[in-house]
């Protein structure tokens, strides 16, 4: 009996390096969030300023993520490559990232110089928006459209594994010292970006050329923006609810949340294969349905075993976001589509901090209802897109 193995037309080496870049981006944000209150305090600012800075950074990303993604699309048309934005953005980000702890360590916090730190922090966050959408947009170059979910699952896996340890790794990260921790992340980011440049094949002749008339696909962009908003808001509330449920049931949740995060990341691999078989939009809609039902059963009926089903459903949602944004856009506007998704995500995070300045006050019932409504919004946009 012959066993037919699935054949995927995917550039796995390039996808692996891109996944490493996703991991490096996640690592930078983990280190940044761990040190931000401490660095602000050392430089004479209240630690609470960290929340305000994150709101400002997310608000700027709402505009800058689509802008940079769209400009990288045009750069691909003008010079044949997105790497003008990727290389420049990575170098600028790495330089500013090392500058952040250096300012706190070597610059005296005088009245005149104190403003240097928040300016550098915001400048670094802006620099990170320069290359994220252009870089992740390369996934469309490494995989056929129908196979994007299985390629994206590697990015979900690596980013998810690093992000899963966010809550328990803070003490270890802080023990490294700010300059050493920031330098490690910066050098990793530079090294991975350089490797990505080396392994990325050049565009085929004529591949990057498009007519000069620029007509933006506004209906698709609005759907992507709303989808990003709904998934971000739903994800934030869902993880908050799960954390509080685990704390109430087991009197601790740090390492249990690590387990949940790792399970979501690993589940992306079979989830990507499933999405390839039935279509990414259908898989995301199934994931939304499973997630909503499981979450409500856990919160209202205390059926904790449904957490396993929730993990499966939520992984289908998260892994499908990048293929959804890429699949909805024409070849000319891949970067803009991703930028619009990241912009919608940033908009949700910025508004979330304003609506819920004290997340600890959100009850599981309020969180579950809010997550349900947010996922229904995303599901409506995905269903409307007809992108199967």
C-alpha positions as CSV (number, residue, x, y, z in Angstrom):
1,X,0.0,0.0,0.0
2,X,1.5,3.3,-1.1
3,X,1.3,6.2,1.2
4,X,1.0,9.5,-0.5
5,X,2.9,12.2,1.3
6,X,1.7,15.8,0.9
7,X,4.0,17.9,-1.4
8,X,4.2,21.6,-0.6
9,X,5.8,24.1,-3.0
10,X,7.3,26.1,-0.2
11,X,10.8,27.6,0.2
12,X,11.4,26.1,3.6
13,X,14.8,27.6,4.3
14,X,13.6,31.1,3.5
15,X,10.4,30.5,5.6
16,X,12.6,29.3,8.5
17,X,14.7,32.4,8.4
18,X,11.6,34.6,8.2
19,X,10.3,32.7,11.3
20,X,13.5,33.5,13.0
21,X,13.0,37.1,12.2
22,X,9.5,36.9,13.7
23,X,11.1,35.4,16.8
24,X,13.7,38.2,17.0
25,X,10.9,40.8,16.7
26,X,9.0,39.1,19.5
27,X,12.2,38.8,21.7
28,X,12.8,42.6,21.3
29,X,9.3,43.4,22.5
30,X,9.5,40.9,25.4
31,X,12.8,42.6,26.6
32,X,11.4,46.1,26.0
33,X,8.2,45.5,28.0
34,X,10.2,43.8,30.8
35,X,12.7,46.7,31.2
36,X,10.5,49.7,30.3
37,X,9.1,50.5,33.8
38,X,12.6,50.0,35.4
39,X,14.4,52.2,32.8
40,X,11.8,55.0,33.2
41,X,12.2,54.9,37.0
42,X,16.0,55.0,36.8
43,X,15.8,58.1,34.6
44,X,13.5,60.0,36.9
45,X,10.1,59.2,35.3
46,X,7.2,57.4,37.0
47,X,6.9,53.7,36.1
48,X,3.3,54.4,35.2
49,X,4.5,56.4,32.2
50,X,5.1,53.0,30.5
51,X,1.4,52.6,29.9
52,X,1.1,56.0,28.3
53,X,4.1,55.3,26.0
54,X,2.7,52.0,24.9
55,X,-0.6,53.7,24.0
56,X,1.2,56.4,22.0
57,X,3.4,53.7,20.2
58,X,0.3,51.7,19.3
59,X,-1.5,54.8,18.1
60,X,1.4,55.7,15.8
61,X,1.5,52.1,14.5
62,X,-2.1,52.4,13.4
63,X,-0.9,54.8,10.7
64,X,2.7,53.8,10.2
65,X,2.2,50.0,9.7
66,X,0.0,50.4,6.6
67,X,2.1,53.4,5.4
68,X,5.3,51.4,5.5
69,X,3.7,48.3,4.1
70,X,2.3,50.4,1.2
71,X,5.6,52.2,0.6
72,X,7.5,48.9,0.5
73,X,5.0,47.7,-2.2
74,X,5.9,50.8,-4.2
75,X,9.6,50.2,-3.6
76,X,9.2,46.7,-4.9
77,X,7.7,48.3,-8.0
78,X,10.4,51.0,-8.3
79,X,13.6,49.2,-7.5
80,X,12.5,45.5,-7.6
81,X,12.9,44.7,-3.9
82,X,11.4,45.4,-0.4
83,X,14.8,45.1,1.2
84,X,15.3,48.9,1.1
85,X,12.7,49.1,3.9
86,X,13.7,45.8,5.6
87,X,17.4,46.5,5.8
88,X,17.1,50.2,6.7
89,X,14.4,49.5,9.3
90,X,16.3,46.7,11.0
91,X,19.6,48.7,11.2
92,X,17.7,51.7,12.6
93,X,15.8,49.6,15.1
94,X,18.9,47.7,16.3
95,X,20.8,51.0,16.8
96,X,18.0,52.7,18.7
97,X,17.4,49.5,20.8
98,X,21.0,49.5,22.0
99,X,20.7,53.3,22.6
100,X,17.8,52.9,25.0
101,X,19.7,51.3,27.9
102,X,22.9,53.3,27.0
103,X,21.0,56.6,27.6
104,X,19.9,55.5,31.0
105,X,23.4,54.2,31.9
106,X,25.6,56.9,30.6
107,X,23.6,60.1,30.2
108,X,22.9,62.1,33.4
109,X,19.1,62.6,33.9
110,X,19.2,66.4,33.9
111,X,16.1,68.4,33.2
112,X,17.3,69.1,29.7
113,X,18.3,65.6,28.8
114,X,15.4,63.7,30.5
115,X,13.3,64.0,27.4
116,X,15.9,62.1,25.4
117,X,14.7,58.7,26.8
118,X,11.0,58.9,25.8
119,X,11.9,60.3,22.4
120,X,14.3,57.4,21.8
121,X,11.7,54.9,23.0
122,X,9.0,56.2,20.6
123,X,11.6,56.5,17.8
124,X,12.5,52.8,18.3
125,X,8.8,51.7,18.2
126,X,8.4,53.7,15.0
127,X,11.5,52.1,13.5
128,X,10.1,48.6,14.2
129,X,7.1,49.5,12.0
130,X,9.3,50.3,9.1
131,X,10.3,46.7,8.4
132,X,7.7,44.4,9.9
133,X,5.1,44.5,7.2
134,X,7.6,44.5,4.3
135,X,9.5,41.5,5.9
136,X,6.5,39.3,6.8
137,X,5.1,40.2,3.3
138,X,8.0,38.1,1.9
139,X,6.0,35.0,2.9
140,X,3.9,35.5,-0.2
141,X,7.2,35.1,-2.2
142,X,8.2,31.9,-0.4
143,X,4.9,30.0,-0.8
144,X,2.0,29.6,-3.2
145,X,-1.2,31.3,-2.0
146,X,-3.0,28.0,-1.2
147,X,-0.1,26.8,1.0
148,X,0.4,30.1,3.0
149,X,-1.2,28.7,6.1
150,X,1.3,25.8,6.5
151,X,4.2,28.2,5.8
152,X,2.8,30.7,8.3
153,X,2.5,28.0,10.9
154,X,6.3,28.1,11.3
155,X,6.1,31.8,12.1
156,X,3.3,31.2,14.5
157,X,5.3,28.4,16.2
158,X,8.5,30.4,16.7
159,X,6.8,33.7,17.8
160,X,4.4,31.8,20.0
161,X,7.2,29.8,21.8
162,X,9.1,33.0,22.6
163,X,6.0,34.9,23.6
164,X,4.7,32.1,25.8
165,X,7.6,32.7,28.3
166,X,6.8,36.4,28.5
167,X,5.3,36.2,31.9
168,X,7.8,33.9,33.7
169,X,11.0,35.1,31.9
170,X,11.0,38.7,33.2
171,X,13.1,38.0,36.3
172,X,15.7,36.1,34.2
173,X,15.8,38.9,31.6
174,X,16.2,41.6,34.3
175,X,19.0,39.6,35.8
176,X,21.0,39.9,32.6
177,X,21.3,43.7,32.8
178,X,19.7,46.1,30.4
179,X,22.7,46.8,28.1
180,X,23.5,43.1,27.7
181,X,19.9,42.1,27.2
182,X,19.2,44.8,24.7
183,X,22.5,44.2,22.8
184,X,21.7,40.4,22.5
185,X,18.3,41.2,20.9
186,X,19.8,43.8,18.6
187,X,22.5,41.6,17.3
188,X,20.1,38.7,16.8
189,X,17.8,41.0,14.8
190,X,20.7,42.2,12.6
191,X,22.0,38.7,12.0
192,X,18.7,37.2,11.1
193,X,17.8,40.1,8.8
194,X,21.2,39.7,7.0
195,X,20.6,36.0,6.6
196,X,17.2,36.7,5.2
197,X,18.7,39.0,2.6
198,X,21.2,36.3,1.6
199,X,18.7,33.5,1.2
200,X,15.9,35.4,-0.5
201,X,16.0,34.8,-4.3
202,X,15.8,37.8,-6.6
203,X,12.6,38.7,-8.3
204,X,12.0,37.3,-11.7
205,X,12.4,39.8,-14.5
206,X,9.2,41.8,-14.8
207,X,7.7,40.3,-11.6
208,X,7.8,43.6,-9.8
209,X,6.4,45.9,-12.5
210,X,2.9,47.1,-12.4
211,X,1.0,49.9,-14.2
212,X,1.6,53.3,-12.8
213,X,-2.0,54.0,-11.9
214,X,-2.4,53.5,-8.2
215,X,-5.8,52.4,-7.1
216,X,-6.1,51.2,-3.6
217,X,-8.5,48.2,-2.8
218,X,-10.4,50.0,-0.1
219,X,-13.1,47.4,0.5
220,X,-10.5,44.7,1.2
221,X,-8.4,47.1,3.3
222,X,-11.4,47.9,5.5
223,X,-12.1,44.3,6.0
224,X,-8.5,43.5,7.0
225,X,-8.4,46.5,9.4
226,X,-11.6,45.4,11.1
227,X,-10.5,41.8,11.2
228,X,-7.2,42.8,12.9
229,X,-9.1,44.9,15.4
230,X,-11.5,42.1,16.3
231,X,-8.8,39.4,16.6
232,X,-6.6,41.7,18.7
233,X,-9.4,42.7,21.1
234,X,-10.7,39.1,21.3
235,X,-7.2,37.7,21.9
236,X,-6.4,40.1,24.6
237,X,-9.6,39.4,26.5
238,X,-9.4,35.7,25.9
239,X,-6.0,35.3,27.4
240,X,-7.0,37.5,30.3
241,X,-10.0,35.3,31.0
242,X,-8.0,32.1,30.7
243,X,-5.3,33.5,33.1
244,X,-7.9,34.4,35.8
245,X,-9.8,31.1,35.4
246,X,-6.6,29.1,35.9
247,X,-5.7,31.2,38.9
248,X,-9.1,30.6,40.5
249,X,-8.9,26.9,39.8
250,X,-5.3,26.1,40.6
251,X,-4.1,29.1,42.8
252,X,-1.4,29.8,40.3
253,X,-1.3,30.6,36.6
254,X,2.3,31.6,35.5
255,X,3.6,28.3,34.3
256,X,0.1,27.1,33.3
257,X,-0.1,30.1,31.0
258,X,3.3,29.1,29.6
259,X,1.8,25.7,28.8
260,X,-1.2,27.3,27.2
261,X,1.0,29.6,25.1
262,X,3.2,26.7,24.0
263,X,0.1,24.5,23.1
264,X,-1.3,27.3,21.0
265,X,2.0,27.7,19.2
266,X,2.5,23.9,18.6
267,X,-1.2,23.5,17.5
268,X,-0.4,25.9,14.6
269,X,1.4,23.2,12.7
270,X,-1.5,20.8,12.3
271,X,-3.8,23.8,12.1
272,X,-1.9,25.1,9.1
273,X,-2.2,21.7,7.4
274,X,-5.9,21.7,8.1
275,X,-6.3,25.2,6.7
276,X,-4.5,24.2,3.5
277,X,-6.9,21.3,3.1
278,X,-10.2,23.2,3.6
279,X,-9.3,26.8,2.8
280,X,-7.9,29.3,5.3
281,X,-11.0,31.4,5.7
282,X,-13.1,28.3,6.4
283,X,-10.5,27.2,8.9
284,X,-10.5,30.6,10.7
285,X,-14.3,30.6,10.8
286,X,-14.3,27.1,12.3
287,X,-11.7,28.3,14.8
288,X,-13.8,31.3,15.8
289,X,-16.8,29.1,16.4
290,X,-14.8,26.6,18.4
291,X,-13.2,29.3,20.4
292,X,-16.4,31.1,21.3
293,X,-18.3,28.0,22.3
294,X,-15.4,26.7,24.4
295,X,-14.8,30.0,26.1
296,X,-18.5,30.4,27.1
297,X,-18.6,26.8,28.4
298,X,-15.5,27.3,30.5
299,X,-16.7,30.6,32.0
300,X,-20.4,30.0,32.5
301,X,-20.4,26.2,33.2
302,X,-16.9,25.8,34.6
303,X,-16.0,23.1,32.1
304,X,-12.2,23.4,32.3
305,X,-11.5,20.4,30.0
306,X,-12.8,22.5,27.1
307,X,-9.6,24.6,27.5
308,X,-8.0,22.0,25.1
309,X,-10.6,22.6,22.5
310,X,-10.3,26.4,23.0
311,X,-6.5,26.1,22.3
312,X,-7.2,24.3,19.0
313,X,-9.7,26.8,17.9
314,X,-7.7,29.9,18.9
315,X,-4.6,28.5,17.1
316,X,-6.6,28.2,13.9
317,X,-7.5,31.9,14.2
318,X,-4.1,33.2,15.0
319,X,-2.3,31.1,12.4
320,X,-4.7,32.2,9.7
321,X,-4.3,36.0,10.1
322,X,-1.2,36.6,7.9
323,X,-2.5,34.3,5.1
324,X,-5.9,36.0,5.3
325,X,-4.4,39.5,4.8
326,X,-2.0,38.3,2.1
327,X,-4.7,36.3,0.3
328,X,-7.1,39.1,0.2
329,X,-4.7,41.5,-1.6
330,X,-3.3,41.5,-5.1
331,X,0.4,40.9,-5.7
332,X,1.0,44.6,-5.8
333,X,-0.4,45.4,-2.3
334,X,0.7,42.5,-0.1
335,X,2.7,44.8,2.2
336,X,-0.1,47.2,2.5
337,X,-2.6,44.4,3.4
338,X,-0.3,43.2,6.2
339,X,0.3,46.7,7.4
340,X,-3.4,47.3,7.6
341,X,-3.9,44.1,9.6
342,X,-1.0,45.1,12.0
343,X,-2.5,48.6,12.1
344,X,-5.9,47.2,13.1
345,X,-4.2,45.1,15.8
346,X,-2.4,48.2,17.1
347,X,-5.6,50.2,17.1
348,X,-7.3,47.6,19.3
349,X,-4.3,47.5,21.8
350,X,-4.2,51.3,22.0
351,X,-8.0,51.6,22.7
352,X,-7.9,48.6,25.1
353,X,-5.5,50.4,27.4
354,X,-7.8,53.4,27.4
355,X,-11.0,51.5,27.9
356,X,-9.5,49.1,30.5
357,X,-6.8,51.1,32.3
358,X,-6.9,48.4,35.1
359,X,-7.2,45.0,33.3
360,X,-7.2,43.2,36.7
361,X,-10.8,44.6,37.2
362,X,-12.1,42.8,34.2
363,X,-14.2,39.8,35.4
364,X,-14.2,36.5,33.4
365,X,-17.8,37.0,32.4
366,X,-17.2,40.5,31.0
367,X,-14.0,39.3,29.3
368,X,-15.8,36.3,27.8
369,X,-18.7,38.4,26.4
370,X,-16.3,41.0,25.1
371,X,-14.1,38.4,23.4
372,X,-17.1,36.8,21.9
373,X,-18.3,40.0,20.3
374,X,-14.8,40.8,19.1
375,X,-14.4,37.4,17.4
376,X,-17.9,37.7,15.9
377,X,-16.7,41.0,14.3
378,X,-13.7,39.3,12.9
379,X,-15.7,36.3,11.7
380,X,-18.2,38.6,9.9
381,X,-15.3,40.3,8.1
382,X,-13.8,37.0,7.1
383,X,-17.1,35.6,5.9
384,X,-17.8,38.8,3.9
385,X,-14.4,38.6,2.2
386,X,-15.3,35.2,0.6
387,X,-11.5,34.5,0.7
388,X,-11.5,30.8,0.8
